[in-house]
Amino acid sequence: MSLSDSEFSYGGGGSDYRPFRHISRDRLLYEMLRSAKSGDSKAWKVLIMDKVTVKVMSHSCKMADITDQEVSLVEDLFRRRQPLPSLDAVYYIQPSKENVVMFLSDMSGREPLYKKAYVFFSSPIPKELINHIKCDTSVLPRIGALREMNLEYFPIDSQGFITDQETALQELYGNANNIRRFNTCLNNMAIRMATVFASLKELPNVWYRSAKESDESEPTAGRELVPTKLADAVWDMVSKYKSTIPNFPQSETCDLIIVDRSIDQVAPVIHEWTYDAMIHDLLDMDGNKYIHEVASKTGGSPEKKEVLLEEHDAVWLELRHSHIADASERLHDKFTNFVQKNKAAQIHQSGRDGSELSTRDLQKMVQALPQYTEQVEKISLHVEIAGKINTIIRENDLRELGQLEQDLVFGDAAAKDVINFLRTKQKMSPEYKLRLLMIYATVYPEKFEGDKGVKLMQLAKLSPDDMKVVSNMQMLAGATKKKAAAATGDFSLKFSNQKTSQAARKDRTDEEEETWSLFRFYPVIEEVIENLNKGDLPKSDYACKNEPVPASKGNSARSSTRNQTTQAPTTAPNSIRSRRTANWAKSRASDDGYSSDSTLKNVAADFKKMGKRIFVFIIGGATRSELRVCHKLTTKLKREVILGTTSMDDPPMYLTIHLK
């Protein structure tokens, strides 16, 4: 019996450097499940998990993967279970008192439920619980392993994870008097974040959005300290790994930056025009599950079919970060090319035209049919999805709304434009009008002072509850502070009402390729990551728990050509996002960094040459535009950028869960 983390090596830049999500999966399957066996054991075993670890497992592995590791049965720790004394059991559980008591009750006494127990804790276990286990002498000989797996996060993407805390904004930024709730939320967040670095064997430089000097009696003072407190907790936990995990790095190997949702109040509500974002914003999705109707094989009424839009779907992988118009065109081209190149499709088409099929034609068709059917189904699925999205865009005038949203953010629209839009679009969905006003309130907070906001809500025919959403958003951003605070760079998100020429954000027109119309918007976190990579984070806004030595600044070829001109901090208040060239069409020859042959796939064979990883953690939820940016910057910076957050939010979810 041993209590230690695995000796597997996954550190950045090492010989086993692999993509983030692969490491999570491999640790669970091989380091945990495959290692749980003894010489006299039968091949099959039972896997027992609690309500948290079962979600961790489901985010990383499929049931077929688990079965391949000789697991015959998956059980819930707290449900009554049938004794299987001839089989070994793997316990993957949180290190809580309730879980340990339940484990001991399973394995103690004359007739334990299982022959031998291999216990893996998802995070560090307190010494008192270890002593509690050691006190039960009947259980000790039945324990095959007792280890800390240190894996309690939830991978949602090849470069993204969540801590599964949808109510984090309310718990950390809501009722300031509920200290116990605050501490529990923050501690769980820190534990789950720390296990990411334990799994990857990375020791981070911990950067965080620092709080400003303020009157501690102000209600916003406690909110500003949340990133600081989280950084303290994470650094404390990760530092201990240096002495508790074999082969854990003793010096910093990566960068972590911690911010919260107030850094960018526009990103969660603006319409993001990529295929993936539009799917989750406009369609009725259950996570990544999409339900559609397919023709019945028996000739009856259509049947409902569930599909997962994930990385195993090559079409989705290629199109997910493309503009919806680009995705639609590519799908049309794909289907046309497929019909031209596929024999079965050509024969099927000629049959439709009334031509007689020869025996040889039928033979060729049968040979190509399985692959043909699968390919047609995949392409047809995405043609259907894109068609639904385009219909919703057209029927709800979303292009016009999207143009106004982005004009507001870039300083090209003012109060009269919003008022005219609301007057002429009375029948538009209340959700869309509310999102527009939230962007307007972020850009022009003074327009919501006094009864001005109430009048705007009345014009938009929105309810008092909707007004409360805007107020909650402003409170989170610190928008109720004195205007003088903005001049000193106080912790809030306000944009100047001047035109783009007055913007504090640098103009990126020369840097970015021409893009599709309504593709100008980019989240604040993009510039934060780029500045972190160059070593240019404003010291007035960001601090580091373990300041790296200046010589290590950059980690990128681009760092040698840093722009030395003086400019305002990129994340300063009262800034406007830089203008980007907007064209409805762009050259197909360019690699936008989003196709299935780019991002990590483009550099997977050459990981050793990539720089140190960058981890970004956003307290209070992240958006699909921010995840897209991490994929984009991985290619651009040659550093794997991993996004972590408390939850991955689509606009309807953000409004419902976080602000209402």
GUTIVEX-917276 format. One record per residue (C-alpha): x, y, z; residue in one letter. Coordinates in steps of 0.05 Angstrom, whole numbers. Each point is the difference from the previous one (the first is absolute). Layout:
N
NODE;X;Y;Z;A
...
***
This chain:
660
NODE;0;0;0;M
NODE;27;68;-18;S
NODE;-24;71;3;L
NODE;30;37;-58;S
NODE;-15;30;-67;D
NODE;21;-36;-62;S
NODE;71;3;-26;E
NODE;-25;11;-71;F
NODE;34;60;-32;S
NODE;-41;49;-40;Y
NODE;37;66;12;G
NODE;2;54;-52;G
NODE;55;-8;-50;G
NODE;17;-71;23;G
NODE;5;-63;-40;S
NODE;-73;-17;14;D
NODE;-28;69;-16;Y
NODE;-71;-13;-25;R
NODE;-64;40;-8;P
NODE;-36;17;65;F
NODE;-63;-42;-9;R
NODE;40;-62;-21;H
NODE;39;2;65;I
NODE;-64;3;42;S
NODE;-29;-60;-37;R
NODE;64;-41;3;D
NODE;10;11;74;R
NODE;-69;-26;16;L
NODE;3;-60;-47;L
NODE;72;-23;7;Y
NODE;28;30;64;E
NODE;-62;-15;40;M
NODE;-42;-56;-31;L
NODE;54;-41;-34;R
NODE;45;3;61;S
NODE;-54;-27;46;A
NODE;14;-75;-2;K
NODE;33;-54;40;S
NODE;32;-65;-22;G
NODE;-55;-45;26;D
NODE;-59;44;-20;S
NODE;-51;-16;-52;K
NODE;5;44;-62;A
NODE;-64;40;11;W
NODE;-10;53;53;K
NODE;-52;49;27;V
NODE;8;76;-4;L
NODE;-33;40;56;I
NODE;-6;76;-3;M
NODE;-36;56;35;D
NODE;-43;54;-32;K
NODE;60;45;-16;V
NODE;50;-51;-25;T
NODE;-51;-33;-45;V
NODE;-7;67;-36;K
NODE;76;7;-4;V
NODE;3;-69;-31;M
NODE;-56;13;-49;S
NODE;33;65;-24;H
NODE;65;-38;-16;S
NODE;-19;-72;-20;C
NODE;-53;-38;-36;K
NODE;-32;-63;28;M
NODE;35;-41;-52;A
NODE;67;27;24;D
NODE;-16;-21;71;I
NODE;-23;-69;-21;T
NODE;65;-10;-39;D
NODE;36;5;67;Q
NODE;-37;-62;25;E
NODE;-54;37;38;V
NODE;-64;-41;0;S
NODE;-43;44;44;L
NODE;-3;74;18;V
NODE;-33;16;67;E
NODE;-22;60;42;D
NODE;35;2;67;L
NODE;-63;19;37;F
NODE;-48;-51;-31;R
NODE;-13;-69;28;R
NODE;45;-47;-37;R
NODE;2;-75;-10;Q
NODE;58;-36;34;P
NODE;52;-25;-51;L
NODE;52;-32;45;P
NODE;37;-33;-58;S
NODE;14;67;-35;L
NODE;47;57;16;D
NODE;-27;71;5;A
NODE;29;67;-22;V
NODE;-24;58;42;Y
NODE;8;68;-34;Y
NODE;-27;48;52;I
NODE;8;69;32;Q
NODE;38;0;66;P
NODE;-61;17;44;S
NODE;-18;-30;67;K
NODE;-66;-27;-28;E
NODE;36;-36;-57;N
NODE;52;-31;45;V
NODE;-52;-25;48;V
NODE;-39;-31;-57;M
NODE;63;-33;-28;F
NODE;18;-29;69;L
NODE;-71;-28;8;S
NODE;8;-35;-67;D
NODE;66;-33;16;M
NODE;-2;-13;75;S
NODE;-26;-60;39;G
NODE;1;-73;-17;R
NODE;-36;6;-66;E
NODE;24;61;-40;P
NODE;-36;18;-65;L
NODE;63;-10;-42;Y
NODE;63;-42;2;K
NODE;49;58;-3;K
NODE;-7;76;-3;A
NODE;43;48;-40;Y
NODE;-16;69;26;V
NODE;16;63;-40;F
NODE;-17;68;28;F
NODE;-16;57;-47;S
NODE;38;51;42;S
NODE;46;1;60;P
NODE;-28;-37;60;I
NODE;6;30;70;P
NODE;44;-38;49;K
NODE;-58;-12;49;E
NODE;-37;-40;-54;L
NODE;62;-42;-13;I
NODE;5;-14;74;N
NODE;-73;-19;0;H
NODE;13;-52;-54;I
NODE;61;-27;36;K
NODE;-40;-10;64;C
NODE;-43;-54;-34;D
NODE;46;-59;3;T
NODE;-48;-46;-37;S
NODE;2;46;-61;V
NODE;75;12;-7;L
NODE;18;-69;-28;P
NODE;-55;8;-52;R
NODE;27;64;-29;I
NODE;40;-10;-63;G
NODE;16;74;-10;A
NODE;-14;65;36;L
NODE;20;59;-43;R
NODE;-14;73;-16;E
NODE;-18;4;-74;M
NODE;-5;76;4;N
NODE;-50;4;-57;L
NODE;-64;37;17;E
NODE;-12;45;-60;Y
NODE;-47;-9;-59;F
NODE;30;3;-70;P
NODE;-49;30;-50;I
NODE;47;9;-59;D
NODE;69;-19;-23;S
NODE;21;67;31;Q
NODE;-53;15;52;G
NODE;-25;-22;68;F
NODE;-51;22;51;I
NODE;-5;-7;76;T
NODE;-75;-11;-7;D
NODE;-23;58;43;Q
NODE;-57;34;-37;E
NODE;-20;41;61;T
NODE;70;28;13;A
NODE;-20;71;-16;L
NODE;-56;0;51;Q
NODE;42;-35;53;E
NODE;61;45;-8;L
NODE;-30;66;-22;Y
NODE;-70;-4;28;G
NODE;-16;-1;75;N
NODE;64;25;32;A
NODE;-24;-22;69;N
NODE;-1;-74;-16;N
NODE;73;-12;16;I
NODE;-6;-76;5;R
NODE;-31;-5;-69;R
NODE;54;46;-28;F
NODE;57;-40;30;N
NODE;-28;-68;-22;T
NODE;-9;24;-72;C
NODE;70;30;-3;L
NODE;33;-60;33;N
NODE;-33;-50;-48;N
NODE;20;43;-59;M
NODE;72;3;23;A
NODE;3;-75;13;I
NODE;-26;-17;-69;R
NODE;45;50;-34;M
NODE;61;-26;38;A
NODE;-14;-71;-23;T
NODE;8;23;-72;V
NODE;73;18;15;F
NODE;9;-65;38;A
NODE;-25;-40;-60;S
NODE;44;36;-50;L
NODE;58;6;49;K
NODE;6;75;-12;E
NODE;21;53;50;L
NODE;-30;67;-20;P
NODE;19;72;7;N
NODE;-66;22;32;V
NODE;-23;66;-29;W
NODE;-66;32;21;Y
NODE;-42;62;-9;R
NODE;19;41;61;S
NODE;-47;40;44;A
NODE;6;75;3;K
NODE;8;40;63;E
NODE;-70;18;23;S
NODE;-43;12;60;D
NODE;-12;-70;28;E
NODE;-69;23;22;S
NODE;-21;4;-73;E
NODE;-40;-61;-23;P
NODE;46;-9;-60;T
NODE;63;-5;43;A
NODE;-12;-74;16;G
NODE;-16;-17;-72;R
NODE;66;28;-25;E
NODE;38;-45;47;L
NODE;-28;-65;-29;V
NODE;54;-11;-53;P
NODE;53;16;52;T
NODE;-28;-49;50;K
NODE;-6;-55;-53;L
NODE;71;12;-22;A
NODE;24;-6;73;D
NODE;-38;-66;9;A
NODE;23;-31;-66;V
NODE;73;19;11;W
NODE;-2;-29;71;D
NODE;-27;-66;-26;M
NODE;44;-6;-61;V
NODE;63;17;40;S
NODE;-13;-60;45;K
NODE;3;-46;-61;Y
NODE;75;13;-4;K
NODE;9;-44;61;S
NODE;-59;-48;-6;T
NODE;-1;-20;-74;I
NODE;60;-39;-29;P
NODE;36;35;-57;N
NODE;-40;64;9;F
NODE;38;60;-27;P
NODE;37;42;51;Q
NODE;0;63;-42;S
NODE;-54;34;-42;E
NODE;-18;-34;-65;T
NODE;-62;39;-24;C
NODE;-42;63;10;D
NODE;-68;5;33;L
NODE;-42;63;-1;I
NODE;-63;7;43;I
NODE;-53;52;-17;V
NODE;-75;4;12;D
NODE;-61;13;-43;R
NODE;3;75;12;S
NODE;60;5;-46;I
NODE;-46;-5;-60;D
NODE;-75;11;9;Q
NODE;-14;1;-75;V
NODE;26;-69;-19;A
NODE;-55;-40;37;P
NODE;-58;36;-33;V
NODE;22;23;-69;I
NODE;-19;-44;-60;H
NODE;62;-40;-19;E
NODE;-5;-19;-74;W
NODE;40;-64;-1;T
NODE;-33;-67;-16;Y
NODE;11;-30;69;D
NODE;-24;63;38;A
NODE;-61;8;-44;M
NODE;-20;-73;12;I
NODE;1;9;75;H
NODE;-31;69;-1;D
NODE;-57;-10;-49;L
NODE;-17;-74;3;L
NODE;-29;-42;56;D
NODE;62;-38;22;M
NODE;12;-44;61;D
NODE;74;12;10;G
NODE;31;-25;-64;N
NODE;-59;-45;-15;K
NODE;-42;16;-61;Y
NODE;-66;-36;-14;I
NODE;-28;-4;-70;H
NODE;-49;-41;-40;E
NODE;22;-53;-50;V
NODE;-41;-43;-47;A
NODE;-25;-65;30;S
NODE;33;-63;-26;K
NODE;-67;-34;1;T
NODE;-34;54;-41;G
NODE;-41;27;58;G
NODE;1;70;31;S
NODE;68;34;10;P
NODE;42;-22;59;E
NODE;38;45;49;K
NODE;75;-10;2;K
NODE;51;28;48;E
NODE;69;21;-25;V
NODE;59;29;37;L
NODE;35;60;-32;L
NODE;70;-16;25;E
NODE;70;-11;-26;E
NODE;-14;-70;-28;H
NODE;-44;35;-52;D
NODE;50;23;-53;A
NODE;-50;46;-34;V
NODE;-17;36;65;W
NODE;74;3;19;L
NODE;16;36;-65;E
NODE;-58;48;0;L
NODE;-11;17;73;R
NODE;42;64;1;H
NODE;-21;23;-70;S
NODE;-48;57;-12;H
NODE;-70;-28;-12;I
NODE;0;26;-72;A
NODE;67;-32;-13;D
NODE;-23;-65;32;A
NODE;-63;-1;-44;S
NODE;42;9;-63;E
NODE;49;-53;21;R
NODE;-56;-49;13;L
NODE;-29;12;-69;H
NODE;69;-11;-31;D
NODE;11;-63;42;K
NODE;-65;-31;-23;F
NODE;13;18;-73;T
NODE;70;-29;2;N
NODE;-23;-62;36;F
NODE;-52;-16;-53;V
NODE;51;11;-55;Q
NODE;52;-45;31;K
NODE;-41;-55;32;N
NODE;-23;-56;-45;K
NODE;-59;-20;41;A
NODE;-24;72;2;A
NODE;6;6;-75;Q
NODE;-38;-64;-12;I
NODE;-52;20;51;H
NODE;-8;67;-37;Q
NODE;-5;-32;-68;S
NODE;-54;-46;27;G
NODE;-39;61;21;R
NODE;7;27;-71;D
NODE;-37;-60;-27;G
NODE;60;-37;-30;S
NODE;0;-75;4;E
NODE;53;-28;49;L
NODE;43;-58;-25;S
NODE;19;-60;42;T
NODE;72;27;3;R
NODE;-27;67;24;D
NODE;-39;-33;55;L
NODE;61;-40;21;Q
NODE;42;63;5;K
NODE;-55;35;38;M
NODE;-5;-57;51;V
NODE;76;1;11;Q
NODE;0;75;13;A
NODE;-66;3;37;L
NODE;22;-4;74;P
NODE;51;56;-7;Q
NODE;-46;38;-46;Y
NODE;-57;-3;49;T
NODE;43;24;58;E
NODE;30;58;-39;Q
NODE;-67;22;-28;V
NODE;-30;-1;70;E
NODE;56;43;29;K
NODE;-2;52;-56;I
NODE;-77;0;-2;S
NODE;-2;10;76;L
NODE;42;64;-5;H
NODE;-37;24;-62;V
NODE;-64;-6;41;E
NODE;30;37;60;I
NODE;28;56;-42;A
NODE;-67;6;-36;G
NODE;-37;8;67;K
NODE;49;52;24;I
NODE;-5;41;-64;N
NODE;-75;-3;4;T
NODE;1;27;71;I
NODE;49;55;-20;I
NODE;-45;21;-57;R
NODE;-67;-3;37;E
NODE;26;38;60;N
NODE;40;54;-37;D
NODE;62;-21;37;L
NODE;48;28;-51;R
NODE;-27;69;12;E
NODE;2;-11;75;L
NODE;70;-28;-4;G
NODE;24;60;-39;Q
NODE;-27;48;52;L
NODE;31;-41;57;E
NODE;69;3;-32;Q
NODE;-8;73;-19;D
NODE;-13;16;73;L
NODE;61;-38;23;V
NODE;45;33;-51;F
NODE;-27;70;12;G
NODE;-37;5;-66;D
NODE;-70;6;29;A
NODE;-31;45;53;A
NODE;-65;9;39;A
NODE;-42;21;-60;K
NODE;18;-64;-37;D
NODE;-23;-43;59;V
NODE;-64;39;9;I
NODE;-17;-3;-74;N
NODE;13;-75;-1;F
NODE;-45;-13;61;L
NODE;-55;43;-30;R
NODE;0;-38;-66;T
NODE;10;-70;28;K
NODE;-56;-4;51;Q
NODE;-15;-73;-17;K
NODE;72;-23;10;M
NODE;12;-53;54;S
NODE;6;32;70;P
NODE;65;-40;10;E
NODE;33;32;-60;Y
NODE;-22;70;21;K
NODE;25;-12;71;L
NODE;68;-22;-26;R
NODE;4;62;-43;L
NODE;-15;45;59;L
NODE;52;-37;43;M
NODE;53;16;-53;I
NODE;-25;72;-2;Y
NODE;4;5;76;A
NODE;71;-26;-2;T
NODE;21;50;-53;V
NODE;-41;59;27;Y
NODE;-11;-11;75;P
NODE;-20;72;9;E
NODE;-61;-12;-44;K
NODE;-29;-45;54;F
NODE;8;49;58;E
NODE;-63;23;36;G
NODE;-64;-16;-38;D
NODE;34;-2;-69;K
NODE;7;-75;4;G
NODE;-73;-9;19;V
NODE;-22;41;-61;K
NODE;43;-43;-46;L
NODE;-30;-63;30;M
NODE;-70;28;-11;Q
NODE;17;16;-73;L
NODE;25;-71;-9;A
NODE;-62;-26;37;K
NODE;43;-39;50;L
NODE;-19;-18;71;S
NODE;28;25;67;P
NODE;34;-68;7;D
NODE;37;15;-64;D
NODE;22;67;28;M
NODE;27;-38;60;K
NODE;43;-42;-47;V
NODE;33;64;-26;V
NODE;10;26;71;S
NODE;32;-66;21;N
NODE;47;4;-59;M
NODE;20;71;17;Q
NODE;12;-20;73;M
NODE;46;-57;-22;L
NODE;39;48;-44;A
NODE;5;53;54;G
NODE;-36;48;-46;A
NODE;-33;36;59;T
NODE;66;28;24;K
NODE;19;72;-8;K
NODE;19;21;-70;K
NODE;67;25;27;A
NODE;18;-72;15;A
NODE;2;-16;-74;A
NODE;55;51;-11;A
NODE;44;-38;48;T
NODE;-14;-67;-32;G
NODE;-49;-25;52;D
NODE;-26;-72;-4;F
NODE;-60;7;-46;S
NODE;-17;-7;-72;L
NODE;-22;65;-33;K
NODE;10;21;-71;F
NODE;10;70;-25;S
NODE;-57;32;-37;N
NODE;49;32;-48;Q
NODE;12;-25;-70;K
NODE;51;-53;-15;T
NODE;55;52;-11;S
NODE;-2;11;76;Q
NODE;3;-74;17;A
NODE;52;-24;50;A
NODE;2;-68;-35;R
NODE;51;-2;-57;K
NODE;-26;-5;-71;D
NODE;10;-70;-27;R
NODE;-19;13;-72;T
NODE;71;-12;-24;D
NODE;9;-63;42;E
NODE;-65;-37;-15;E
NODE;-20;-29;-67;E
NODE;-63;24;-32;E
NODE;-58;-37;31;T
NODE;-73;-11;-8;W
NODE;-50;54;15;S
NODE;-22;-1;74;L
NODE;66;-33;17;F
NODE;34;62;27;R
NODE;-13;-16;73;F
NODE;53;-33;42;Y
NODE;0;-12;75;P
NODE;45;40;48;V
NODE;35;-64;21;I
NODE;33;-4;-69;E
NODE;42;62;14;E
NODE;12;-21;72;V
NODE;31;-66;-23;I
NODE;42;34;-53;E
NODE;26;49;51;N
NODE;16;-56;49;L
NODE;38;-35;-55;N
NODE;41;63;-14;K
NODE;10;16;73;G
NODE;-40;64;-8;D
NODE;-56;-8;52;L
NODE;-12;68;32;P
NODE;28;-2;71;K
NODE;-56;47;22;S
NODE;-51;-54;-17;D
NODE;36;-66;9;Y
NODE;46;-31;52;A
NODE;36;-67;6;C
NODE;6;-45;61;K
NODE;69;-24;-22;N
NODE;28;53;-46;E
NODE;40;-33;-56;P
NODE;71;23;-15;V
NODE;1;53;-56;P
NODE;44;-44;-44;A
NODE;-57;-50;-10;S
NODE;-47;53;-26;K
NODE;-33;-16;-66;G
NODE;7;-73;-17;N
NODE;-16;19;-71;S
NODE;37;22;-62;A
NODE;-46;59;-1;R
NODE;26;25;67;S
NODE;64;26;-32;S
NODE;-40;48;-43;T
NODE;-44;29;54;R
NODE;-30;67;-14;N
NODE;36;50;45;Q
NODE;-46;59;-12;T
NODE;-38;27;60;T
NODE;-74;-17;1;Q
NODE;-56;-9;50;A
NODE;-8;-69;32;P
NODE;-39;-45;-46;T
NODE;-51;-18;53;T
NODE;-8;69;29;A
NODE;-69;28;14;P
NODE;-33;46;-51;N
NODE;33;-36;-58;S
NODE;-34;-20;-65;I
NODE;16;-62;-39;R
NODE;42;15;-60;S
NODE;-32;4;-68;R
NODE;10;-59;-47;R
NODE;-10;-2;-75;T
NODE;-68;-29;-16;A
NODE;-13;-36;-66;N
NODE;-54;-50;-16;W
NODE;50;-43;-37;A
NODE;72;-19;11;K
NODE;53;-40;-36;S
NODE;-6;-75;10;R
NODE;75;-6;-8;A
NODE;15;29;68;S
NODE;6;-44;61;D
NODE;-43;33;54;D
NODE;26;-47;53;G
NODE;-68;-32;10;Y
NODE;-4;-56;-51;S
NODE;6;-73;20;S
NODE;71;-1;-27;D
NODE;22;59;42;S
NODE;8;18;74;T
NODE;25;-58;42;L
NODE;-8;-50;-57;K
NODE;49;42;-41;N
NODE;54;-4;54;V
NODE;-16;-65;35;A
NODE;59;-35;-31;A
NODE;47;56;22;D
NODE;-22;12;72;F
NODE;70;-1;27;K
NODE;15;65;-37;K
NODE;-59;37;30;M
NODE;11;50;55;G
NODE;-26;-5;71;K
NODE;-74;-10;9;R
NODE;-46;59;17;I
NODE;-60;-13;45;F
NODE;-55;52;5;V
NODE;-53;-6;54;F
NODE;-63;42;-1;I
NODE;-41;2;64;I
NODE;-75;5;-15;G
NODE;-4;-36;-67;G
NODE;33;3;-68;A
NODE;-27;6;-71;T
NODE;11;-38;-64;R
NODE;34;61;-30;S
NODE;52;-5;56;E
NODE;10;-74;-13;L
NODE;8;15;-74;R
NODE;54;51;17;V
NODE;40;-52;39;C
NODE;1;-45;-62;H
NODE;19;58;-44;K
NODE;57;25;45;L
NODE;28;-71;8;T
NODE;18;3;-74;T
NODE;20;73;0;K
NODE;44;-2;63;L
NODE;24;-72;-7;K
NODE;-21;-11;72;R
NODE;-58;-45;21;E
NODE;-52;47;30;V
NODE;-49;-35;47;I
NODE;-64;34;24;L
NODE;-27;-16;68;G
NODE;-64;28;30;T
NODE;-55;-14;50;T
NODE;-49;-16;-56;S
NODE;-6;6;-75;M
NODE;-57;48;-13;D
NODE;-43;15;-60;D
NODE;-37;67;1;P
NODE;-69;-28;22;P
NODE;34;-39;56;M
NODE;41;60;22;Y
NODE;-62;43;6;L
NODE;-41;-53;37;T
NODE;51;-30;48;I
NODE;48;56;15;H
NODE;-37;66;-2;L
NODE;-74;-13;14;K
***
